[in-house]
Amino acid sequence: MMAGLLSLWWMWICIALVVGLIELMAPGFIFLGFALGAMVMAGVVFLAPGLSIPLMLALFAILSLVAWIVLRQVFKRQSSGARIVTRDINDH
């Protein structure tokens, strides 16, 4: 039953949405890579519907890992938002 569901492209979109909602409730960017991997898998399954289940799961794992690494690099470049105050507003 699960094998039949994973070969439907819209099921991967549903998985991505559920994992994305989990990401909203969890701190950090732990699940965002999995959500992006599932979104890409929806496109892969749509374009190549005859893939086997082990191949789809392996591809999902690889895509999620790549997405997580890219997200880590993107968010690493952003500053923390902390500003260094050199002048007090009360000083004249």
N, C-alpha and C positions, 0 to 999 in steps of 0.2 A: 504494500500500500504506500509506504513512504517513498519507495523508488519511483512510483508513478507520479507522485506529487512533485518530486524534485526535478522531473523532466518537463515541468510546465514553467514557462518563463515568468508568469505572473506570480507564481509561488515564491520565486526568489525576490520579487519586489515586496511581497508581504513579509518575508523574512527580514529584508532590509529595513522596512518600516518598524517592525517589532524591535529589532536590535537598536535602531535609532531612538526609539522611545526609551529603551533601557538606558541608553547613553545619556538621555536627558535627566534621568534619575540618579545616575552614578557620577561621582566626581572624577574629573580627569577625562582623558580621551582614550579610554581603554576599548570601548566597544565601537567607536567610530570607524576603525579600520575594517571591522567585520561587516558593518553596514555598507560601507563603500564596496567591499569585496562582493557582497550579495547583489548590489546594484549592477556591478559589472557582469556578474554571473547571469543576471536576467538577460542582458544583451547577448552573452555567449550562447545561452540556451535557446534564445530566440533565433539566432543565426545558424546554430548547429544543433538541432533538436535530437540527434541520434547519439549523443554522447552517453557513455556508460556512467553509472552512479559513482564507482570509485574514481574515475577520471574527473567527474564534476566536483567531487569533494576535495580531491587533491588540488585542482585548479582553484577552487574557492579558498583553500588554505594559502596557496601561493599568492593569489590576488589580495587577500586580506593582509598578509604579511607585508607585501609591497606597499599597500595603501597605508598601513600603520607606520612604516619607515618614512614614507613621504610626508605624512602628517607630522611626524616627530620632527623632521627637518624644518617644515614650514613653521610650526609653533615654537621651535627653538629660536628662530630668528626674531620673533616678536619680543619686544621688551616687556618687562613685568608690569609696566605702568606706573612704577614708583618714581616720583620726581624728587630730585635733590633740591631742597630749599636753601637758597643762599641769601635771601633778603626777607626780613620779617615785614609784614604789612604794617606793623605798628612803628617801625623805624622811620624817621623823617630825614 
